[in-house]
Amino acid sequence: VQLANDTEFGLSSGICTTSLKHASHFRRHAQSGMVMVNLPTAGVDYHVPFGGRKGSSYGPREQGSYAREFYTSVKTSYIAP
């Protein structure tokens, strides 16, 4: 988590693990707009909120119902078996 957060950007981050405990911890503490677990960090689903944090953000999310909510910090997480 410390290594993933040690950047001025925060579009997406990812972890490969078989532990749901470690995946959940990473998801909660990663400072990025999207968290991928056991998946590539590139690519998005256009029906879910999309956007980054820190230097990778310019404001509200671009997709989904959260596009209206400027003052929230949404994190999209993916977990694959």
C-alpha positions in Angstrom: 0.0 0.0 0.0 2.8 2.4 0.9 4.5 1.8 -2.5 1.2 2.2 -4.4 0.5 5.5 -2.6 4.0 6.9 -3.0 3.2 8.9 -6.1 1.5 12.2 -7.0 -1.0 10.3 -9.2 -3.9 8.1 -8.3 -5.9 6.9 -11.3 -5.7 3.1 -10.6 -3.9 0.7 -8.5 -3.8 -3.1 -8.3 -2.7 -6.1 -6.3 -2.4 -9.8 -7.0 -3.3 -12.0 -4.1 -5.2 -15.0 -3.0 -6.1 -13.4 0.3 -9.5 -11.6 0.5 -8.2 -10.0 3.7 -5.2 -8.5 2.0 -7.3 -7.5 -1.0 -9.8 -5.7 1.2 -7.1 -3.9 3.2 -5.5 -2.7 -0.1 -8.8 -1.6 -1.5 -9.6 0.5 1.6 -6.2 2.1 1.9 -5.0 2.6 -1.7 -5.2 6.3 -2.7 -6.6 5.7 -6.2 -9.9 6.1 -8.0 -10.0 2.5 -9.1 -8.6 -0.6 -7.4 -8.1 -3.8 -9.4 -7.6 -7.1 -7.6 -6.1 -9.9 -9.7 -6.8 -7.9 -12.9 -4.8 -5.5 -15.1 -5.0 -1.8 -14.0 -5.8 -0.7 -17.5 -9.4 -0.6 -18.9 -12.7 0.3 -17.4 -16.4 -0.6 -17.4 -18.2 2.4 -18.7 -21.3 1.9 -16.6 -19.4 2.4 -13.3 -17.9 5.7 -12.0 -14.5 6.5 -13.5 -11.9 8.9 -12.3 -8.7 9.3 -10.3 -7.4 10.9 -7.2 -4.5 13.2 -6.4 -2.8 14.4 -9.6 -5.0 12.1 -11.7 -8.2 13.8 -10.9 -9.8 17.0 -12.1 -13.1 16.7 -10.1 -16.2 14.5 -10.4 -16.3 11.0 -11.8 -17.1 10.8 -15.5 -19.5 7.9 -15.6 -22.4 6.5 -13.7 -24.6 8.2 -11.2 -21.6 9.7 -9.3 -20.9 12.2 -12.1 -23.1 14.6 -10.2 -21.5 14.2 -6.8 -18.6 16.5 -6.9 -17.8 16.4 -3.2 -17.5 12.6 -2.8 -14.5 10.3 -3.1 -15.6 7.1 -4.9 -13.5 4.0 -5.2 -14.3 1.3 -7.7 -12.9 -2.2 -6.8 -12.7 -5.3 -8.9 -11.9 -8.8 -7.5 -11.2 -11.8 -9.7 -10.9 -15.4 -8.4 
